[in-house]
Amino acid sequence: KGLDEQQLNCIFAAMHSDLIQLERQGDFDKALKVASECIAMNPQAPEFYQISARIQSSQGNLEGAIWNMKKAVKFGHKEPQHKTFLVQLLLESGRPKYLQDARDLLNKLVNDQTALGKLSSGQQMMDDDAAVGGIAVHRDEKM
């Protein structure tokens, strides 16, 4: 009988903790080995790709770092800080193909943030309208 999801999550949490500790201690080769083992057991877990990318970047292995960070973003690390780290890696490479990838990703980040800002301001207006005793008051209408 195999491990259930709770047991697997417990194992991954322990391995993740060990991985962070190894990274902090500067034992990068062992940390990369543990990260690779975690990826082999759960190939769609973005955090292990991200940790691998961070370690490889600190070792100067930009190709490996870019590959792993692209996987991290693909499998779920889509927050701006993760994409920004990928852009940083792409720019550090200096390779024309990667520079274009960095431009494209930056444009997408800017567009996403602009859309998010518009969504937030639209939500704020709806919240303001709801706060007026249930009566919708539109700011652009003449009374």
ABEGO torsion letter per residue (X at the ends): XBBBAAAAAAAAAAAAAAAAAAAAAGBAAAAAAAAAAAAAABAABAAAAAAAAAAAAAAGBAAAAAAAAAAAAAAGBABAAAAAAAAAAAAAAGBAAAAAAAAAAAAAAAAAAAAAAAAAAAAAAAAAAAABGGBBBBAABBX
